[in-house]
Amino acid sequence: MRLPDFWTGLAFAIFGVTIALLAQGFHVSAGAASPKLLPTIIGSIMAVLGGVIALRSWRNAGDVAMPAWVSSPQQIALIAFIPVAIIAYGLLAPLVGSIPMAILIVTTHCLIYGVRPLTAIGVGAISGFTASIIFSHLLGIPLPTGILEDFVG
């Protein structure tokens, strides 16, 4: 096994434990199979198998060194940006609208990646409007309009 197997196994174990713990909060109806049973089983299996993969990889890897990308601030920023962007979109899109949030997220991601500012703004604007058209008009999925409600029909 390789060192990436350690990180993948660890991630699966953490994800499995999280699934199993969150499933414990599901409502249990009387006289029926509990809706928390399947997620608990799947989460537990993921946790055990992920732990086995991580432990075997750790034991076989000898000296475990951190991956090279950990020392790159740009790589850390790119990895951290995705969950931050998802949370920001979920919280702010109802207020400001999906188009401005999509433009901001794509533009910021491009800037972190090292794209020139003018190009990043262009890509962000095109992506934001294109995503809105695809979701709202082609797929029929309503997106929050926020402050642009009077302008978006």
Secondary structure, DSSP 8 states (H G I E B T S, - for coil): --HHHHHHHHHHHHHHHHHHHHHTTS---TTS--TTHHHHHHHHHHHHHHHHHHHHHHHHHSS----GGGG-HHHHHHHHHHHHHHHHHHHHHHHH-HHHHHHHHHHHHHHHHT--HHHHHHHHHHHHHHHHIIIIIIS------GGGTTT--
